[in-house]
Amino acid sequence: MPKRSSLFGAIAAAALLVLSTGHAALSNSLGTTVSSASTASSTAAGALAPTAGCGKNPTLASGTHTIQSGGKTRSFILRLPDNYNNNTPYRVFFGFHWRGGTAGEIDSGGTSGYPWSFYGMRQMSNNNGIFIAPQGIGNGWANSGGEDVTLVDDLNRLLDASLCVDTTQRFAMGFSYGGGMSYSLACSRATVFRAVAVYAGAQLSGCSGGTQPIAYMGLHGISDNVLNISQGRSLRDRFVRNNGCTAQNPPEPGAGSRTHITTTYSGCRAGYPVVWAAFDNGHMPGPVDGTYAESGITTWTKGEVWRFFSQFGTGPEPTPTPTPTVTPTPGPGSGPIRGVGSNRCLDVSGVSQANGAAVQIWDCNGQNNQQWTTTTANELRVYGNKCLDVSNQSTTDGATVQIWDCNGQNNQKWRLNTDGTITALGANKCLDVPNSATANGTRLAIWTCNGGNNQRWTRG
């Protein structure tokens, strides 16, 4: 993860400065900056148009570049997808750094490395998109006179001319000051960007316009002492209104729970969802359930944000990472299901047939509490009438699994994949042995799919 502890004071000072003294001036000046620079890249989010770069050899390559914008030399880092195809329109992801951060930290993923590059979106997409990290002036996003919005307009024009871009699939995301910048784009460029994700943000970069709908996701810690969660709620509520969603006070986890709650608002206009993810932690973009630490490797936020972004459509679908041909597959039928990493079987604790009985790994013994049948309804049945079930219909990493009367709900639907993984369809996560444990009695859970042997299974 990027090192930010020395930056908290600077972030707080910047927040207070903008909120208490500069906010009105920012808003007023931003209102005068919607010019030809913006209209050049304002293709409606709902209408795919091939860009000039489609079908041509790319004139941009991965790496650090500069651009003239608003009379200043600005820099950015670009990452193209693996095996870039100039006839395929790609999603575009803008990643904005925090106060005192750099484009290089967005690109590199900081101390977490590639799994956290662009807030984890490169990993989650299998690097199948165009990723761009602009550098803020003074390592921030004051957006004076709308200059940072103008930079984004100029970058979009450059990308469209140089590369094959899906104009309906532009996304913006950022933490803290970068979250404020992403929010500013939601306000002023709602017809250019399909969706934004704001990590622990506040209104720090202005909000020109702010009346049109855009798909919006906010993530915020309940104990954030830099930008209070009330500021994140305020950003969210603007798009609850703009998107026609039903107003509500979504549940948030209690202090000490060390978990998160993600809420998708109801009643929103089709195609314009609002999602709110509150977590029991402080000012950070990569919290980890069960701890007060953060990690770009194990955080749940990247899976939640990827699920939010990827629902919007087409773009090239990520190509799954190839797995060795010797990898076993659980396969259809009936019988025991054995963990590849543990060499132990999927087992109902204590041979119980009670609803809520835990599912664990245990030495394979051929008993009926280890005999699992796949059905045409995508169930995994044991005892003939009990289904493998995700507790409380949860979709979060670490949610435990159990048995329950079969009821046809999505938390009882599973897909057996050819790479040996078993996907919980309701959560889009994999059946997982937590922490790659191998001991008898280790209770199973669901977790973001990562290809590890603790998520691979075979029949017999």
C-alpha positions as MATLAB code, in Angstrom:
seq = 'MPKRSSLFGAIAAAALLVLSTGHAALSNSLGTTVSSASTASSTAAGALAPTAGCGKNPTLASGTHTIQSGGKTRSFILRLPDNYNNNTPYRVFFGFHWRGGTAGEIDSGGTSGYPWSFYGMRQMSNNNGIFIAPQGIGNGWANSGGEDVTLVDDLNRLLDASLCVDTTQRFAMGFSYGGGMSYSLACSRATVFRAVAVYAGAQLSGCSGGTQPIAYMGLHGISDNVLNISQGRSLRDRFVRNNGCTAQNPPEPGAGSRTHITTTYSGCRAGYPVVWAAFDNGHMPGPVDGTYAESGITTWTKGEVWRFFSQFGTGPEPTPTPTPTVTPTPGPGSGPIRGVGSNRCLDVSGVSQANGAAVQIWDCNGQNNQQWTTTTANELRVYGNKCLDVSNQSTTDGATVQIWDCNGQNNQKWRLNTDGTITALGANKCLDVPNSATANGTRLAIWTCNGGNNQRWTRG';
ca = [
       0.000    0.000    0.000;
       1.208    3.559   -0.552;
       2.720    5.154    2.511;
       0.459    8.006    3.557;
       0.874    8.408    7.323;
       2.974   11.534    6.937;
       0.390   12.976    4.580;
      -2.676   12.898    6.828;
      -1.992   16.343    8.234;
      -1.597   17.735    4.730;
      -4.820   16.087    3.618;
      -6.717   17.460    6.587;
      -5.286   20.929    6.064;
      -6.185   20.848    2.398;
      -9.696   19.679    3.204;
     -10.248   22.409    5.749;
      -8.777   25.039    3.474;
     -10.969   24.139    0.539;
     -14.108   23.587    2.587;
     -13.820   26.689    4.743;
     -12.250   29.302    2.474;
     -12.040   28.190   -1.119;
     -15.130   26.192   -1.852;
     -17.343   28.989   -3.147;
     -14.565   30.412   -5.254;
     -13.830   27.005   -6.738;
     -17.467   26.395   -7.583;
     -17.879   29.802   -9.185;
     -14.732   29.594  -11.262;
     -15.522   26.071  -12.386;
     -18.844   27.215  -13.742;
     -17.085   29.271  -16.430;
     -14.769   26.578  -17.772;
     -17.048   24.337  -19.848;
     -15.601   25.156  -23.250;
     -14.678   23.517  -26.534;
     -12.177   21.389  -24.620;
     -15.058   19.584  -22.936;
     -17.360   19.212  -25.916;
     -14.639   17.532  -27.934;
     -14.872   14.461  -25.712;
     -18.486   14.581  -24.564;
     -19.833   11.609  -26.486;
     -22.999   10.520  -24.705;
     -22.389    7.671  -22.296;
     -25.121    5.615  -23.920;
     -23.932    5.651  -27.526;
     -20.818    3.754  -28.572;
     -18.891    5.548  -31.315;
     -15.637    4.192  -32.779;
     -12.841    6.592  -31.963;
     -10.356    7.877  -34.505;
      -7.719    5.605  -33.012;
      -9.619    2.426  -33.921;
      -8.018    0.518  -36.775;
      -4.779    2.492  -36.571;
      -1.410    1.670  -35.141;
      -1.353    3.207  -31.652;
       0.506    6.480  -31.351;
       0.766    6.130  -27.573;
       2.604    3.427  -25.637;
       2.661    2.419  -21.995;
       4.813    4.713  -19.899;
       5.110    8.294  -18.695;
       4.043   11.097  -21.040;
       3.483   14.840  -21.000;
       0.703   16.932  -22.484;
       0.079   20.668  -22.862;
      -3.148   21.583  -21.090;
      -4.362   25.021  -20.059;
      -0.979   26.514  -20.915;
       0.869   24.123  -18.578;
       2.922   21.008  -19.105;
       1.153   18.170  -17.334;
       2.288   14.571  -16.982;
       0.480   11.237  -16.865;
       1.219    7.524  -16.838;
      -0.492    5.271  -19.354;
      -0.882    1.490  -19.315;
      -2.240   -0.307  -22.359;
      -3.825   -3.750  -22.170;
      -1.814   -6.863  -22.827;
      -1.923   -7.726  -26.533;
      -3.604   -4.427  -27.419;
      -5.833   -4.855  -30.497;
      -6.460   -1.674  -32.472;
      -9.833   -2.971  -33.658;
     -11.186   -3.583  -30.148;
     -12.728   -0.660  -28.235;
     -11.392   -0.738  -24.669;
     -12.660    0.521  -21.357;
     -10.744    3.502  -19.944;
      -9.944    3.857  -16.237;
      -8.711    7.137  -14.758;
      -6.958    6.757  -11.397;
      -6.448    9.870   -9.263;
      -3.928    9.978   -6.408;
      -4.454   11.374   -2.923;
      -3.054   14.626   -1.523;
       0.739   14.315   -1.637;
       0.533   11.162   -3.747;
       1.785   10.593   -7.261;
       0.699    9.047  -10.515;
       3.582    6.631  -10.040;
       2.037    5.275   -6.851;
      -1.304    4.755   -8.595;
       0.477    2.899  -11.388;
       2.836    0.824   -9.256;
       0.402   -0.019   -6.463;
       2.885    1.198   -3.860;
       4.066   -1.392   -1.357;
       1.308   -3.804   -2.441;
       2.608   -3.838   -6.015;
       0.638   -4.930   -9.060;
      -2.404   -6.265   -7.124;
      -3.120   -2.642   -6.104;
      -2.150   -0.921   -9.362;
      -4.939    1.562  -10.200;
      -6.722    0.610   -6.974;
      -6.631   -3.040   -8.030;
      -8.468   -2.567  -11.313;
      -5.580   -3.754  -13.489;
      -5.503   -7.056  -11.628;
      -9.271   -7.427  -11.509;
      -9.559   -6.833  -15.266;
      -6.524   -8.961  -16.099;
      -5.005   -5.716  -17.406;
      -7.666   -5.682  -20.104;
      -8.304   -1.965  -20.350;
      -6.633    1.392  -20.881;
      -5.408    2.848  -17.589;
      -4.341    6.452  -17.140;
      -2.986    8.171  -14.020;
      -2.640   11.957  -14.309;
      -0.310   13.856  -11.983;
      -1.910   16.602   -9.898;
      -0.394   20.068   -9.622;
       1.408   20.256   -6.284;
       0.435   16.609   -5.823;
      -3.201   17.597   -5.370;
      -6.417   18.346   -7.237;
      -7.380   21.909   -6.325;
      -8.827   22.198   -9.848;
      -8.260   25.968   -9.844;
     -10.312   27.557  -12.593;
     -11.349   24.061  -13.655;
      -7.826   23.265  -14.901;
      -7.887   19.631  -13.766;
     -11.229   18.959  -15.458;
      -9.755   20.558  -18.589;
      -6.759   18.216  -18.284;
      -9.116   15.229  -18.226;
     -10.909   16.581  -21.331;
      -7.568   16.955  -23.099;
      -6.489   13.462  -22.095;
      -9.748   11.969  -23.358;
      -9.261   13.712  -26.700;
      -5.714   12.390  -26.875;
      -6.779    8.837  -26.068;
      -9.620    8.920  -28.599;
      -7.295   10.107  -31.367;
      -4.513    7.670  -30.533;
      -6.210    4.486  -29.314;
      -9.362    2.428  -29.774;
     -11.646    3.507  -26.940;
     -15.142    2.430  -25.965;
     -16.662    5.860  -25.413;
     -19.447    4.385  -23.271;
     -17.000    2.823  -20.819;
     -14.979    5.584  -19.191;
     -14.503    5.283  -15.423;
     -12.896    7.482  -12.764;
     -11.752    6.566   -9.270;
      -9.660    8.128   -6.553;
      -8.905    8.243   -2.845;
      -9.249   11.309   -0.601;
      -8.283   14.320   -2.753;
      -8.430   11.950   -5.735;
     -11.923   11.021   -4.594;
     -12.800   14.701   -4.632;
     -11.514   14.904   -8.195;
     -13.570   11.880   -9.243;
     -16.630   13.487   -7.660;
     -15.906   16.704   -9.571;
     -15.985   14.703  -12.817;
     -19.260   13.077  -11.763;
     -20.694   16.573  -11.411;
     -19.272   18.128  -14.558;
     -18.770   15.231  -16.969;
     -21.694   12.924  -16.268;
     -22.221   12.411  -20.015;
     -18.560   11.550  -20.580;
     -17.940    9.084  -17.736;
     -20.079    5.996  -17.212;
     -19.383    5.649  -13.503;
     -17.139    6.855  -10.707;
     -15.864    5.304   -7.469;
     -15.024    7.731   -4.658;
     -12.860    6.352   -1.845;
     -13.087    8.441    1.341;
     -13.756   11.632   -0.594;
     -15.247   15.057    0.007;
     -16.086   18.085   -2.104;
     -12.496   19.264   -2.517;
     -12.227   19.851   -6.265;
     -15.496   21.661   -6.907;
     -18.756   20.505   -8.443;
     -19.631   22.352  -11.628;
     -23.110   21.327  -12.727;
     -23.913   18.388  -10.531;
     -27.488   17.926  -11.741;
     -27.180   14.981  -14.148;
     -27.274   11.279  -13.304;
     -24.178    9.094  -13.329;
     -23.539    5.674  -11.798;
     -21.932    6.390   -8.440;
     -20.148    4.322   -5.788;
     -18.908    5.758   -2.511;
     -16.673    3.961   -0.001;
     -15.929    5.481    3.416;
     -14.678    4.491    6.857;
     -16.940    5.152    9.837;
     -13.977    6.377   11.919;
     -12.339    8.503    9.211;
     -10.731   11.382   11.157;
      -9.408   13.172    8.058;
     -12.565   13.481    5.963;
     -15.525   12.581    8.142;
     -17.932   10.015    6.770;
     -20.663   12.669    6.780;
     -18.817   14.332    3.902;
     -18.861   11.101    1.921;
     -22.567   10.678    2.619;
     -23.197   14.180    1.282;
     -21.486   13.343   -2.024;
     -23.470   10.125   -2.279;
     -26.786   11.819   -1.576;
     -26.394   14.224   -4.495;
     -26.460   11.257   -6.874;
     -29.157    9.471   -4.920;
     -31.278   12.482   -5.892;
     -29.925   12.888   -9.433;
     -30.386    9.194  -10.193;
     -33.930    9.079   -8.837;
     -33.091    6.515   -6.168;
     -35.267    5.915   -3.132;
     -33.840    7.903   -0.223;
     -32.692    5.819    2.713;
     -30.156    5.632    5.509;
     -28.190    2.549    4.467;
     -26.855    0.348    7.265;
     -23.276    0.869    8.365;
     -21.141   -1.445   10.507;
     -20.675   -0.770   14.187;
     -17.398    0.307   15.735;
     -15.348   -2.742   16.615;
     -17.008   -4.980   14.043;
     -14.029   -4.713   11.661;
     -16.240   -5.426    8.697;
     -18.061   -3.576    5.928;
     -21.592   -3.280    4.597;
     -22.299   -2.598    0.944;
     -25.741   -1.269   -0.004;
     -27.179   -0.904   -3.499;
     -29.931    1.696   -3.494;
     -33.364    0.764   -4.815;
     -35.541    2.750   -7.177;
     -32.693    4.258   -9.211;
     -33.113    5.053  -12.884;
     -32.178    2.108  -15.080;
     -28.459    2.176  -15.725;
     -27.716    4.676  -12.943;
     -27.177    2.718   -9.718;
     -25.855    4.177   -6.490;
     -23.799    1.932   -4.193;
     -22.560    2.808   -0.711;
     -19.884    0.782    1.090;
     -19.222    1.769    4.708;
     -16.499    0.040    6.698;
     -15.225   -0.042   10.259;
     -11.890    1.667    9.736;
     -10.277    5.046    9.153;
      -9.031    7.128    6.220;
      -7.898    4.550    3.691;
      -8.836    3.019    0.318;
      -7.819   -0.591    1.030;
      -9.339   -1.807    4.311;
      -9.303   -5.506    5.146;
     -12.169   -7.110    7.048;
     -11.200   -8.573   10.395;
      -8.347   -6.137   10.997;
      -7.649   -2.431   11.263;
      -4.769   -2.729    8.808;
      -5.016   -2.152    5.076;
      -3.616   -4.085    2.141;
      -4.003   -3.683   -1.592;
      -3.491   -7.418   -1.891;
      -6.291   -8.637    0.370;
      -8.694   -5.680    0.511;
     -12.309   -6.291   -0.416;
     -12.677   -2.867   -2.062;
     -11.125   -3.828   -5.370;
     -13.563   -6.695   -5.849;
     -16.550   -4.526   -4.964;
     -15.466   -1.655   -7.236;
     -14.679   -4.015  -10.105;
     -18.114   -5.597   -9.755;
     -19.640   -2.115   -9.851;
     -17.698   -0.978  -12.928;
     -17.902   -4.215  -14.898;
     -21.710   -4.402  -14.751;
     -21.935   -1.641  -17.332;
     -21.292   -3.516  -20.306;
     -19.403   -4.523  -23.082;
     -15.786   -3.637  -23.448;
     -13.481   -6.614  -23.985;
     -14.135   -9.207  -21.344;
     -11.107  -10.186  -19.271;
      -9.380  -13.325  -20.454;
      -8.986  -15.685  -17.502;
      -5.411  -16.393  -16.532;
      -4.485  -19.749  -18.101;
      -4.137  -22.635  -15.686;
      -2.064  -25.790  -16.156;
      -3.877  -28.539  -18.004;
      -3.150  -30.889  -15.119;
      -5.372  -28.847  -12.802;
      -8.269  -31.075  -11.748;
     -11.869  -29.944  -11.986;
     -14.683  -30.683   -9.557;
     -16.936  -31.738  -12.421;
     -20.628  -32.618  -12.376;
     -22.174  -35.641  -10.718;
     -22.141  -36.960   -7.166;
     -19.516  -37.826   -4.605;
     -16.859  -36.196   -2.462;
     -15.253  -32.881   -3.381;
     -11.597  -32.670   -2.387;
      -9.569  -29.499   -1.821;
      -6.468  -29.339   -4.002;
      -4.486  -27.346   -1.437;
      -5.518  -29.322    1.648;
      -6.212  -32.786    0.185;
      -9.238  -32.863    2.494;
     -12.923  -33.136    1.631;
     -15.870  -30.755    1.721;
     -17.588  -31.895    4.921;
     -20.625  -30.994    7.050;
     -19.450  -30.572   10.633;
     -20.526  -33.316   13.024;
     -22.554  -35.124   10.328;
     -25.257  -32.615   11.217;
     -28.374  -32.198    9.089;
     -29.529  -29.044   10.866;
     -29.975  -25.769    9.035;
     -26.912  -23.631    9.615;
     -24.526  -26.527   10.188;
     -20.988  -25.429    9.285;
     -19.211  -26.666    6.173;
     -15.527  -27.395    6.654;
     -12.640  -29.468    5.330;
     -11.977  -32.878    6.891;
     -10.120  -36.070    6.086;
     -11.994  -37.815    3.283;
     -13.913  -40.743    4.776;
     -16.754  -41.596    2.388;
     -19.540  -40.735    4.836;
     -22.774  -39.200    3.590;
     -21.872  -35.767    5.008;
     -19.163  -35.635    2.332;
     -21.304  -36.718   -0.626;
     -22.236  -33.714   -2.797;
     -24.530  -33.782   -5.821;
     -24.672  -31.083   -8.482;
     -28.129  -30.323   -9.868;
     -29.455  -28.629  -12.995;
     -30.482  -25.732  -10.716;
     -26.773  -25.062   -9.958;
     -27.091  -26.437   -6.440;
     -24.603  -28.487   -4.456;
     -26.773  -30.862   -2.409;
     -25.881  -33.049    0.524;
     -28.191  -35.586    2.252;
     -30.479  -35.149   -0.771;
     -32.360  -32.111    0.549;
     -29.787  -29.704    1.990;
     -27.892  -27.152   -0.096;
     -24.512  -25.525    0.213;
     -25.515  -22.005    1.267;
     -23.749  -18.651    1.784;
     -24.750  -17.413    5.225;
     -27.209  -14.515    5.292;
     -27.001  -14.171    1.488;
     -23.778  -12.242    2.045;
     -21.582  -11.122   -0.856;
     -18.577  -10.039    1.228;
     -15.160  -11.661    1.403;
     -15.006  -14.030    4.364;
     -18.718  -14.818    4.477;
     -19.033  -18.365    5.782;
     -20.870  -21.228    4.118;
     -23.270  -23.699    5.698;
     -26.034  -26.098    4.773;
     -29.679  -25.060    4.582;
     -32.959  -26.324    3.199;
     -32.777  -25.901   -0.577;
     -34.845  -22.851   -1.544;
     -33.659  -21.794   -5.005;
     -32.153  -18.479   -3.854;
     -28.977  -17.113   -5.435;
     -26.907  -17.747   -2.303;
     -27.402  -21.474   -2.977;
     -26.296  -21.408   -6.607;
     -22.800  -22.515   -7.577;
     -20.835  -22.917  -10.798;
     -18.177  -25.613  -11.128;
     -15.451  -24.144  -13.335;
     -12.993  -25.929  -15.574;
     -10.030  -24.466  -13.658;
     -11.133  -26.273  -10.486;
     -12.754  -23.303   -8.770;
     -16.342  -23.226   -7.521;
     -18.063  -19.855   -7.894;
     -20.864  -18.648   -5.625;
     -23.104  -17.115   -8.277;
     -24.931  -14.728   -5.955;
     -21.683  -13.140   -4.766;
     -19.466  -13.856   -7.791;
     -16.789  -15.147   -5.413;
     -14.993  -18.443   -4.989;
     -15.411  -21.213   -2.432;
     -12.285  -20.686   -0.331;
     -10.297  -22.292    2.489;
      -9.383  -19.205    4.546;
      -5.680  -18.417    4.857;
      -4.863  -21.535    2.802;
      -5.292  -23.614    5.953;
      -5.082  -27.400    5.712;
      -6.220  -28.450    9.205;
      -9.264  -30.596    9.859;
     -12.205  -28.446   10.908;
     -11.244  -25.321    8.975;
     -14.542  -23.659    8.161;
     -15.042  -22.622    4.535;
     -15.954  -19.193    3.214;
     -16.299  -17.241   -0.011;
     -13.545  -14.908   -1.203;
     -12.599  -12.905   -4.255;
     -11.291  -15.411   -6.795;
      -7.494  -15.399   -6.921;
      -6.490  -18.711   -8.509;
      -4.879  -20.145   -5.369;
      -4.934  -23.848   -4.577;
      -7.106  -23.062   -1.543;
      -9.843  -22.208   -4.079;
      -9.421  -25.310   -6.264;
     -11.383  -28.542   -5.914;
     -11.678  -31.940   -7.559;
     -14.054  -34.888   -7.448;
     -12.973  -37.935   -5.479;
];
